[in-house]
Amino acid sequence: MQIREIVIDASPLITLFRSGQSEILPQLFENIWIPDAVWLEITQGGHHDLAAQQLPRREWAKRIQVGIIPEVIQRRDLGKGESEVLTFAWYHPTVRAMVDDYAARQCAKAMKIATLGTGPG
C-alpha cells in the first residue's frame, strides 16, 4: 500500500529542514498535513532556525486545525504537537502519522495508528 498522506510532527520536520532534505516530502507524499500546534512550535522557534524560516514558504505544507484531543490521547500526557498529530491520524485512518517521539509512537501503537519517523523505532 502506497502512503499518499502524512500528518507530521515538529521533530521530523526540523530534522528534515536542518539536514537539507525537506523537499523529499512532496516527492513522496501527495498531502503533508501540519497541525497548528506543530506549525507554531516550529515558526515561533526563532528567526535564525532553518525550519522556522523555510516552513511558511513551502507550498506543500498544509496547515490544519485539529479539534478536540480524544481522552485516550490526553491521558498519555504527550506534547501538544504530538497530540494533534495523533488525533488527526486517528480521525483520518488513511493518513500516516510521522512522529519521532518515543511516547507518541507507543501511544500510536496502542491505538493502532500507523507511523513513520526520521529515525529508528
N, C-alpha and C positions, 0 to 999 in steps of 0.2 A: 504494500500500500504506500503510495507516494504521499508525503506530507506537503500540503499546499498552504497551510496557515499556521502561524505560531503567535503566541502571546508571550512576550519576553520581559524578563526582569532586568533590573539595573546592572547587576554584576556581569551577566553575559554581554550586555551592550557595551559597558565600559571596557571590558576585556577586548572585544572586537574593535572598538574605536581606537584604543591605545595601541593595539597591535597592527593597525592599518588594514584590518580585514572586514570592516563593517559592510563593505559593498558585496560581500558574499551572500548576505541575507536576501536581497532582492533577486539574486541569481538562483537561489534555492527555493524560495517561497513566494507565492502569489500575494499573500497578505501578511504583514508584520504588524501586529496589534501591540500598542504600548499603553498600558493603563495610566491614568492621570498621576497616581502616586509615584510610579516609576519615572514618568516624564519629569515631574517636579524634582524628584531626588537627583536626577542627572543634571537638569538645567540649572538648578539652584546650587550646584556643587562648586561653582566658581567659573569665572570667565576664562581662566587660564587652562582649565581642564579641556582636553580634546573632545571628549564626549559631549560636554556642555556646549561647546562651540558648534559642533557639527550636527548633532541630532536635530535641532529645529530646521536645519537646511535640507534634510533628507526627505524627498518626496515619497519615498516608500514607507516612511514611518507614520503609521496611522494611530493618532492619539484617540483614546476611548475613555469614556466614563464607565465605571463599574458600579453596580448597585450595591445592595446590602450584602455584606460578607456573611455566608452561612455560619451557623453556630459551630458546626464541626470544624471549620477552619479557624474561627475566632478562638476556640479553646486551645489551639496549638500555639498561640502567642507568637506568631510569625511577624515579621515586619509588614508595614502597610503595603509595600510593593509586592512582596511575595503573596500576601493575602489576596490582593486584587488579581494578580496573575492566575492563581489557582481558582479563584471564583469565576473568572471569565472562562477558563478552560472547563470548569465543572459544568457551566451552563451551555457551553458550546463544544460538545464532545468531538467534533472533527478538528478542533484546534489543539495543537500540541503546545504544552507549557514549556518554555525554556527557562530553567532555573538552575543555578549552581549551588545555592544554599542547601546544606545537608538536611536541616529540619524541614524545609519546604519540600525537598524530594521525598522525605519519609512521609509527610502528610499526603502528598500526591499519590504515592504508592498505596497508602492505606485507603485512599478514596478512588483508586483505580483510574487516576488521571495520568495519561501518557506524558512523559517528559523528555526533554533533550537538555544538553548543557554544553558548556565550553571545555569542561574538564572531565576526568573520570568520575564515575559514580553511578 
